[in-house]
Amino acid sequence: MPSTSTHPDVKFKRHVVLGATGRLGAVLRQFWQGDAVVWQTRTERVGFHKVDILNDPKGLKDLCVGADSILCLAGVIGNAAHTLQYNTDLAIAAIQAAQGARVFLASSASVYGAGGANLYETDACVPVSPYGQAKLAMEQSALATGAPVTCLRIGNVAGSDAILGGWHNGMTLDARPDGSTPCRSYIGPQTFARTLAFVMDAKAPPRCSTLRLRGGCKWALCWMPPDCPGSHARLAIM
C-alpha cells in the first residue's frame, strides 16, 4: 500500500465497519472512501447499513458476508460495570458474524494502566479505570475464541478524545505538585486512518496493536502553572 494512502485497499478487499457513527467512525469516513467500505449503524442514515449488532445476529451476519475484515468500533464508555460489559458482548457478536474474516476490535491504550510513557504490546496490562478493565476483559474474551482477531489499543486521536474533542465546564486535568500536568500524546486523524489501514491490510496482523505515535514527532498537550516561563495550555509538536 503506498505510504500516502489513507484507506484500505478498496480495489481488492471489502471492509465492514461496525459502530461507524461514533467519533472514530467519523474520522475514518473522511479518509476511507469507496464502495468496498461498508458502514453500519443502528438507525436509518443515508450511506449506512442499518443493523442492530446485539439483537439482529442474522442481519449482522448477512452484512458481513464476503467481507475480508470487520472493524468493530462499537463500544460503551463510562464507569458503570453493567453497561461496560456490552463491550465484550459487541466484540463476540462481531466475531460470530465474521464467518472467518479477521475482526479488528477497538480496544484502548487504557488497558496498560499507569505503566509509563513507552508501552508495548508485550508489556503487562494493569488497567486502573473500570473502562480499561472492561476493554481488557473484552480482549481476553475475544482472543479466547481462537478466531482471527486483532485488538487495537487506541490512544488519543486528536479531536476524538475527551479533552480536544469534548472539553466542558467542570473537567479538570490531573496535576503534579507544582501545578503542571503530564503531557498527553496524540495521533492526528489522518495519521490514525493511515496507520489503521496499514494494520488492516497486513498479511499477518498481530493479535494486539497499539495505535499511537512512538518516538519522532508527536502531538502533546500540556499545562504549565502560571509562574512558569511561557505558562499556558499548549498544543505542541514534540
C-alpha positions in Angstrom: 0.0 0.0 0.0 1.5 3.4 -0.9 2.8 5.5 2.0 0.4 8.3 1.1 -2.8 6.1 1.3 -5.3 6.8 4.0 -7.7 4.0 3.2 -7.7 0.2 2.9 -7.1 -1.4 -0.5 -10.7 -0.9 -1.8 -9.8 -2.4 -5.1 -9.4 -5.9 -3.8 -10.9 -6.0 -0.3 -14.2 -5.5 1.3 -14.3 -4.0 4.8 -17.3 -3.7 7.2 -17.1 -1.0 9.9 -19.4 -1.6 12.9 -20.3 1.4 15.1 -19.4 3.7 12.3 -21.3 6.8 13.6 -19.1 7.5 16.6 -16.2 9.9 16.7 -13.6 7.4 15.3 -16.0 6.3 12.6 -16.5 10.0 11.6 -12.7 10.3 11.3 -12.4 7.3 9.1 -15.2 8.3 6.8 -13.3 11.4 5.9 -10.4 9.4 4.6 -11.7 5.9 3.7 -13.9 6.2 0.7 -15.2 3.7 -1.9 -17.9 1.2 -2.3 -15.9 -1.6 -0.7 -16.1 0.0 2.7 -19.5 -0.7 4.4 -20.6 1.5 7.3 -23.0 0.1 9.9 -25.4 1.9 12.2 -28.4 1.1 14.4 -30.6 3.9 12.9 -31.6 4.9 9.4 -29.0 7.1 7.8 -28.1 7.8 4.2 -24.9 5.9 3.3 -25.1 3.5 6.2 -26.5 -0.1 6.6 -28.9 -0.4 9.5 -28.3 -3.4 11.7 -28.6 -3.9 15.5 -25.4 -5.7 16.4 -26.7 -7.3 19.6 -30.3 -8.0 18.6 -30.1 -9.0 14.9 -27.5 -11.7 14.5 -28.8 -12.8 11.2 -28.8 -9.2 9.8 -25.3 -8.7 11.1 -24.1 -12.0 9.5 -25.7 -11.1 6.2 -23.9 -7.7 6.3 -20.6 -9.4 6.8 -20.9 -12.0 4.0 -17.9 -11.7 1.8 -16.0 -9.3 4.0 -12.2 -9.6 4.2 -12.2 -7.8 7.5 -14.6 -6.5 10.2 -13.6 -3.4 12.1 -15.7 -3.1 15.3 -15.7 0.4 16.7 -18.9 -0.2 18.5 -18.5 0.1 22.3 -19.6 1.6 25.6 -17.8 4.2 27.7 -18.2 5.4 31.2 -17.7 3.6 34.6 -20.8 1.5 35.1 -19.9 -2.1 35.1 -23.3 -3.3 34.0 -23.1 -1.3 30.8 -19.3 -1.7 30.2 -20.0 -5.5 29.8 -21.5 -4.6 26.4 -18.0 -4.1 25.1 -17.4 -7.8 25.3 -20.9 -8.6 24.0 -20.3 -6.4 21.0 -17.0 -8.0 20.3 -18.3 -11.5 20.5 -21.2 -10.6 18.2 -18.8 -9.3 15.6 -16.6 -12.4 15.8 -19.6 -14.7 15.4 -20.8 -12.8 12.4 -17.4 -12.6 10.7 -17.5 -16.1 9.2 -13.8 -16.5 9.3 -12.9 -12.9 8.3 -10.4 -11.2 10.6 -12.0 -9.0 13.2 -10.3 -5.8 14.4 -11.6 -4.7 17.7 -11.4 -1.1 19.1 -9.8 -1.6 22.5 -7.9 1.2 24.3 -4.5 2.1 25.5 -6.1 2.4 28.9 -5.6 -1.3 29.3 -2.0 -0.6 30.2 -2.9 1.4 33.3 -0.2 3.7 34.8 2.6 1.7 33.2 4.8 4.5 31.9 5.4 6.5 28.8 6.7 4.0 26.3 4.4 1.0 26.3 4.5 -2.0 24.0 2.1 -4.8 23.3 4.3 -7.2 25.2 4.1 -5.1 28.4 1.8 -6.2 31.3 -1.7 -4.8 31.3 -2.8 -3.4 34.7 -5.8 -1.2 33.9 -6.8 1.3 36.6 -10.2 2.6 35.4 -13.3 0.5 35.0 -13.3 1.3 31.3 -9.7 0.0 30.9 -10.6 -3.1 32.9 -13.7 -3.7 30.7 -11.6 -3.3 27.5 -9.0 -5.8 28.8 -11.8 -8.3 29.6 -13.1 -7.8 26.1 -9.7 -8.5 24.6 -9.3 -11.7 26.7 -12.7 -13.0 25.8 -12.2 -12.3 22.1 -8.8 -13.8 21.8 -10.0 -16.9 23.8 -12.4 -17.7 20.9 -9.5 -18.7 18.7 -10.9 -16.6 15.9 -8.6 -14.3 13.8 -8.8 -11.2 16.0 -6.6 -8.1 16.4 -7.2 -5.9 19.4 -6.5 -2.3 18.6 -5.2 -0.4 21.6 -6.1 3.0 20.5 -4.6 6.1 22.2 -5.6 9.7 21.9 -6.9 10.6 18.5 -6.8 14.4 18.2 -10.4 15.7 18.1 -11.9 12.4 19.2 -10.8 12.4 22.8 -12.4 13.9 25.9 -10.1 16.9 26.0 -9.7 18.3 22.5 -12.9 16.8 21.3 -15.2 17.2 24.3 -13.9 19.6 26.9 -16.7 21.1 29.1 -17.1 23.1 32.3 -16.2 21.1 35.3 -13.5 19.0 33.6 -10.0 19.1 35.2 -6.6 17.7 34.4 -4.5 15.6 36.8 -1.8 17.9 38.2 1.6 17.4 39.7 2.5 19.2 43.0 3.9 22.2 41.0 0.7 22.6 39.2 1.9 21.2 35.8 0.3 18.2 34.2 1.8 15.2 32.4 2.0 15.6 28.6 -0.8 13.9 26.7 0.3 12.5 23.4 -1.9 12.4 20.3 -2.1 10.8 16.9 -3.7 13.0 14.2 -6.9 11.9 12.4 -5.2 11.4 9.0 -2.3 9.5 10.5 -4.7 7.4 12.5 -6.7 6.5 9.4 -3.4 5.7 7.5 -2.0 3.6 10.4 -5.2 1.6 10.8 -5.4 1.0 7.1 -1.8 -0.3 7.2 -2.5 -2.7 10.1 -5.7 -4.0 8.4 -4.0 -4.6 5.1 -1.1 -6.5 6.6 -0.8 -10.1 5.5 -0.4 -11.3 9.1 -1.8 -8.7 11.5 -0.8 -9.1 15.2 -3.1 -10.2 18.0 -2.7 -6.8 19.6 -1.6 -3.5 18.1 -1.1 -0.1 19.9 -2.2 2.8 17.7 -0.2 5.8 18.8 3.0 7.5 17.7 6.2 6.2 19.2 9.2 8.4 19.1 9.9 11.1 16.5 7.2 13.8 16.3 4.1 13.5 18.3 1.4 15.9 19.4 1.3 16.7 23.1 -1.0 18.7 25.3 0.4 20.1 28.5 -0.5 22.7 31.1 2.2 24.7 32.9 1.5 26.7 36.1 1.2 30.5 36.0 4.6 31.1 37.5 6.5 29.1 34.9 8.0 30.8 31.9 5.7 30.8 28.9 2.9 29.4 31.1 -0.2 28.4 29.2 -2.1 25.4 27.9 -0.1 24.4 24.8 -0.5 22.1 21.9 2.9 21.4 20.5 4.8 19.1 18.3 7.4 17.2 20.4 
